[in-house]
Amino acid sequence: MLHQLVAHLPAPIAERSIGARLADWTAEHDIPLTLELWNGKQFHLGASPQVLMRLRSPRALPHIMRPSLSSLASAYVEGLVDVEGPVQDVVRLSADMASRAGAAVQPRVARLSHSRKLDADSIQHHYDVFNEFYGLWLDAGMVYSCAYFRRADQTLEEAQLQKIDHILRKIRLQPGQSLLDIGCGWGALVLRAAQHFGARCVGVTLSHRQFELATQRVRDAGLQDRVEIRLQDYRDVPERFDRVTSVGMFEHVGLANLGGSFHKVHDLLEDDGIAMNHGITSSDAGSGGTPFGGGDFIDRYVFPNGELPHIGLTLQEMSAAGLEATDVENLRLHYAMTLQHWSTRFEANAGRLREIAGEKRFRVWRAYLAGCAHAFDANWIALHQIVATRPASLGRQKLPLTRDYMYR
């Protein structure tokens, strides 16, 4: 391919080739970008540049000349490109470049084959970073999932607490009931459920660092008699529970395993039990990939082997597993706001985050958080909360006739 051959040409020839290509771009589009070559020469692709993209060597050219979100983000992560400008502007500009270049959606041809070891490895790859790393940009409770905003001016701490309470009210958690939280993170939900709702809780995770900190937080709160944190695969949990929550976990399940996952949730519930599934869904009706290569970047660097189902497929598999979906709420805009908060905090703590994670991992997460904020805002992906029940033998359920109980 021409754009790959240019990268191996002598620098002056490569410069002339890219100059000619950029002249064509500038004639066709007004792109608010300054592109700076390895020798300091600059090309202004629009009248009012907002972002500077600095190519550190000709090896960056294949990533730039055929831009997709995957190629541009990979060039940044691998140190072939540096950027200057607000990170959200960089992401928006990258998406615009990929769109203009015609980078297509890449739907998955076949569903991935998941194993327990693969799932555990994927979870640990993502979560077993130093806890301080997450603590620098999450809220004080370290809740790593979509918050729930009642007003746009609320703090992240307020919105995350509201999210947890929103979930626990939706499942009508009562004092003395048993609750299983699948993928419990650092324990915020089970701690809240025990302290303020009087529940007896079990939280399971596959992340060693989450297990250690969540266990310590339970001890610090003096809740050992009401909360147990386990380093355990939810498929190995033997008990049944009055309530089951899964918050930000089913993205790791895999499309081929959705049915089996919901069957397990069904089996974990007592008769008349209530479950809540809170997870990211694809906005593509065929459960395909996100536009312009964004999903490829996430799969390679952030969430290995993750797959996102469309809400239609999710509800179909849930129903086939014997669960009745009683309430569905789309929190897409809430997740866009959550990620904007995370990205802003990440930028504010950039120096320390680089020290903890190293330059490459810092760049991965910087691109990931800002990119996901854009993806939710653009409706490439969504976030659905689904309340589901395991009906008793006569099909009765104990949920009220209206939603009023969720908002008292």
DRENMAR-784531 format. One record per residue (C-alpha): residue number from 0; x, z, y. Coordinates in steps of 0.5 Angstrom, whole numbers, plus 500, padded with zeros to 3 digits. Layout:
N
{NUM,{X,Z,Y}};
...
***
This chain:
408
{0,{500,500,500}};
{1,{503,498,507}};
{2,{502,505,510}};
{3,{506,508,504}};
{4,{511,503,505}};
{5,{512,504,512}};
{6,{514,511,511}};
{7,{520,509,507}};
{8,{522,504,513}};
{9,{528,506,518}};
{10,{525,510,523}};
{11,{525,505,529}};
{12,{521,500,524}};
{13,{517,505,522}};
{14,{516,507,530}};
{15,{514,500,531}};
{16,{509,499,526}};
{17,{505,506,527}};
{18,{505,504,535}};
{19,{502,497,533}};
{20,{497,501,529}};
{21,{495,506,534}};
{22,{494,501,539}};
{23,{489,498,535}};
{24,{486,505,534}};
{25,{486,506,542}};
{26,{483,499,543}};
{27,{477,501,538}};
{28,{476,509,539}};
{29,{477,514,545}};
{30,{480,519,540}};
{31,{482,526,544}};
{32,{489,526,541}};
{33,{496,526,543}};
{34,{500,524,537}};
{35,{508,525,537}};
{36,{513,522,533}};
{37,{519,525,530}};
{38,{523,523,536}};
{39,{519,525,541}};
{40,{515,519,543}};
{41,{508,520,544}};
{42,{502,516,544}};
{43,{495,518,547}};
{44,{489,516,543}};
{45,{484,518,548}};
{46,{483,519,556}};
{47,{483,527,555}};
{48,{487,529,549}};
{49,{485,536,547}};
{50,{490,536,541}};
{51,{497,535,540}};
{52,{499,533,533}};
{53,{506,532,532}};
{54,{509,528,526}};
{55,{516,532,523}};
{56,{518,526,519}};
{57,{516,519,517}};
{58,{514,522,511}};
{59,{507,524,514}};
{60,{505,517,516}};
{61,{501,516,509}};
{62,{497,522,511}};
{63,{496,520,518}};
{64,{495,512,517}};
{65,{489,513,512}};
{66,{486,520,514}};
{67,{481,524,510}};
{68,{480,531,511}};
{69,{484,532,505}};
{70,{490,528,507}};
{71,{491,531,514}};
{72,{490,538,512}};
{73,{495,537,506}};
{74,{500,534,511}};
{75,{499,541,515}};
{76,{500,545,510}};
{77,{506,542,507}};
{78,{509,542,514}};
{79,{509,535,515}};
{80,{505,536,521}};
{81,{504,541,526}};
{82,{498,542,531}};
{83,{497,545,538}};
{84,{490,546,541}};
{85,{484,550,539}};
{86,{484,550,531}};
{87,{476,549,531}};
{88,{478,543,536}};
{89,{483,540,531}};
{90,{478,541,525}};
{91,{473,537,529}};
{92,{478,532,531}};
{93,{480,531,524}};
{94,{473,530,521}};
{95,{472,525,527}};
{96,{478,521,525}};
{97,{476,521,517}};
{98,{469,519,519}};
{99,{472,513,523}};
{100,{477,511,517}};
{101,{471,511,513}};
{102,{473,516,508}};
{103,{468,517,503}};
{104,{464,523,499}};
{105,{468,524,493}};
{106,{462,526,488}};
{107,{465,529,481}};
{108,{464,524,476}};
{109,{464,530,470}};
{110,{462,537,470}};
{111,{469,541,470}};
{112,{470,545,463}};
{113,{471,552,465}};
{114,{474,558,460}};
{115,{474,565,461}};
{116,{482,565,462}};
{117,{481,559,467}};
{118,{475,563,471}};
{119,{480,569,471}};
{120,{486,565,474}};
{121,{482,562,479}};
{122,{479,568,482}};
{123,{486,572,482}};
{124,{489,566,485}};
{125,{484,566,491}};
{126,{483,574,491}};
{127,{490,577,489}};
{128,{493,576,496}};
{129,{495,583,499}};
{130,{489,587,501}};
{131,{492,587,508}};
{132,{491,580,509}};
{133,{484,580,508}};
{134,{483,586,512}};
{135,{486,583,518}};
{136,{480,578,519}};
{137,{474,581,515}};
{138,{470,586,518}};
{139,{471,594,517}};
{140,{468,594,510}};
{141,{472,588,508}};
{142,{465,584,506}};
{143,{468,577,504}};
{144,{461,573,504}};
{145,{456,570,509}};
{146,{453,576,514}};
{147,{446,576,517}};
{148,{445,576,524}};
{149,{439,578,528}};
{150,{442,576,535}};
{151,{448,571,536}};
{152,{451,576,540}};
{153,{452,581,535}};
{154,{459,584,532}};
{155,{461,582,525}};
{156,{461,589,523}};
{157,{453,589,525}};
{158,{452,583,522}};
{159,{455,585,515}};
{160,{452,591,515}};
{161,{445,588,516}};
{162,{447,583,510}};
{163,{448,588,505}};
{164,{441,592,507}};
{165,{437,585,507}};
{166,{439,584,500}};
{167,{438,591,498}};
{168,{431,591,501}};
{169,{430,584,498}};
{170,{431,587,491}};
{171,{427,593,493}};
{172,{432,598,491}};
{173,{429,605,490}};
{174,{433,612,489}};
{175,{435,613,482}};
{176,{435,605,480}};
{177,{441,602,476}};
{178,{444,596,480}};
{179,{450,591,477}};
{180,{454,588,483}};
{181,{457,582,479}};
{182,{463,580,483}};
{183,{463,586,487}};
{184,{469,585,492}};
{185,{472,591,495}};
{186,{466,595,494}};
{187,{462,595,500}};
{188,{455,593,497}};
{189,{455,598,491}};
{190,{458,604,496}};
{191,{452,602,501}};
{192,{447,602,495}};
{193,{449,609,493}};
{194,{450,612,499}};
{195,{443,610,503}};
{196,{439,607,497}};
{197,{440,613,492}};
{198,{442,608,487}};
{199,{447,608,481}};
{200,{451,603,481}};
{201,{456,599,477}};
{202,{461,593,480}};
{203,{465,588,476}};
{204,{471,584,479}};
{205,{476,580,476}};
{206,{481,581,481}};
{207,{486,587,480}};
{208,{487,588,488}};
{209,{480,588,489}};
{210,{479,593,483}};
{211,{484,598,486}};
{212,{482,598,493}};
{213,{474,599,491}};
{214,{476,604,486}};
{215,{480,608,491}};
{216,{474,607,496}};
{217,{469,610,491}};
{218,{474,616,490}};
{219,{474,617,498}};
{220,{467,617,499}};
{221,{466,622,493}};
{222,{461,617,489}};
{223,{465,617,483}};
{224,{458,620,480}};
{225,{454,614,482}};
{226,{459,608,483}};
{227,{463,605,477}};
{228,{468,599,479}};
{229,{470,595,473}};
{230,{475,590,472}};
{231,{471,586,467}};
{232,{468,579,466}};
{233,{460,580,467}};
{234,{459,576,461}};
{235,{462,582,457}};
{236,{457,588,461}};
{237,{453,591,455}};
{238,{448,595,459}};
{239,{441,593,462}};
{240,{440,594,470}};
{241,{434,595,474}};
{242,{437,590,479}};
{243,{443,585,479}};
{244,{446,582,485}};
{245,{451,577,485}};
{246,{454,575,492}};
{247,{459,570,493}};
{248,{461,569,486}};
{249,{457,563,483}};
{250,{461,558,486}};
{251,{466,560,481}};
{252,{461,559,475}};
{253,{461,551,475}};
{254,{456,546,474}};
{255,{456,546,467}};
{256,{455,554,466}};
{257,{450,555,471}};
{258,{445,555,465}};
{259,{449,560,461}};
{260,{450,565,467}};
{261,{443,565,469}};
{262,{441,567,462}};
{263,{446,572,462}};
{264,{443,575,469}};
{265,{436,575,465}};
{266,{439,579,459}};
{267,{442,584,464}};
{268,{435,585,467}};
{269,{430,590,465}};
{270,{423,588,464}};
{271,{420,587,471}};
{272,{428,587,474}};
{273,{429,584,480}};
{274,{436,580,481}};
{275,{439,577,488}};
{276,{443,571,487}};
{277,{447,569,494}};
{278,{452,563,494}};
{279,{454,557,497}};
{280,{450,551,495}};
{281,{452,543,496}};
{282,{448,539,501}};
{283,{448,533,497}};
{284,{442,532,492}};
{285,{447,530,486}};
{286,{451,536,487}};
{287,{457,532,489}};
{288,{463,533,493}};
{289,{463,535,501}};
{290,{464,529,505}};
{291,{471,526,507}};
{292,{475,530,502}};
{293,{474,537,505}};
{294,{472,539,498}};
{295,{479,536,495}};
{296,{483,540,499}};
{297,{479,547,498}};
{298,{480,545,490}};
{299,{487,544,491}};
{300,{489,550,495}};
{301,{484,555,496}};
{302,{478,555,490}};
{303,{481,552,484}};
{304,{476,549,479}};
{305,{470,551,484}};
{306,{464,547,484}};
{307,{457,547,488}};
{308,{450,546,486}};
{309,{445,543,490}};
{310,{439,548,491}};
{311,{435,544,487}};
{312,{439,544,481}};
{313,{440,552,482}};
{314,{433,553,482}};
{315,{432,549,476}};
{316,{437,552,471}};
{317,{435,559,474}};
{318,{428,557,471}};
{319,{430,555,465}};
{320,{433,561,464}};
{321,{427,565,464}};
{322,{428,567,471}};
{323,{422,566,476}};
{324,{425,565,483}};
{325,{420,569,488}};
{326,{424,568,495}};
{327,{429,563,497}};
{328,{432,563,504}};
{329,{438,558,507}};
{330,{443,562,511}};
{331,{447,556,513}};
{332,{447,557,520}};
{333,{449,565,519}};
{334,{455,563,515}};
{335,{457,558,520}};
{336,{457,564,525}};
{337,{461,568,520}};
{338,{466,563,519}};
{339,{467,563,526}};
{340,{468,570,527}};
{341,{473,570,521}};
{342,{477,564,524}};
{343,{477,567,531}};
{344,{480,574,528}};
{345,{485,570,524}};
{346,{488,567,530}};
{347,{488,573,534}};
{348,{492,576,528}};
{349,{497,570,526}};
{350,{503,573,527}};
{351,{502,579,522}};
{352,{498,574,517}};
{353,{504,569,517}};
{354,{509,575,515}};
{355,{504,578,510}};
{356,{503,571,507}};
{357,{508,566,509}};
{358,{508,560,513}};
{359,{505,555,507}};
{360,{499,560,505}};
{361,{498,562,512}};
{362,{497,555,514}};
{363,{492,554,508}};
{364,{488,559,510}};
{365,{488,557,517}};
{366,{485,550,515}};
{367,{480,553,510}};
{368,{477,558,515}};
{369,{476,553,521}};
{370,{474,547,516}};
{371,{469,551,513}};
{372,{466,553,519}};
{373,{465,546,521}};
{374,{462,544,514}};
{375,{457,549,515}};
{376,{455,547,522}};
{377,{455,540,520}};
{378,{450,541,514}};
{379,{455,539,509}};
{380,{454,545,505}};
{381,{449,551,505}};
{382,{448,558,503}};
{383,{442,560,499}};
{384,{439,567,498}};
{385,{435,567,492}};
{386,{431,573,489}};
{387,{429,572,482}};
{388,{425,577,477}};
{389,{425,577,470}};
{390,{417,578,469}};
{391,{414,583,464}};
{392,{411,580,457}};
{393,{404,580,461}};
{394,{408,576,467}};
{395,{406,582,472}};
{396,{411,583,478}};
{397,{412,589,482}};
{398,{414,585,489}};
{399,{409,585,495}};
{400,{404,580,496}};
{401,{408,578,503}};
{402,{415,579,506}};
{403,{414,584,510}};
{404,{417,589,506}};
{405,{424,585,507}};
{406,{424,586,515}};
{407,{421,593,516}};
***
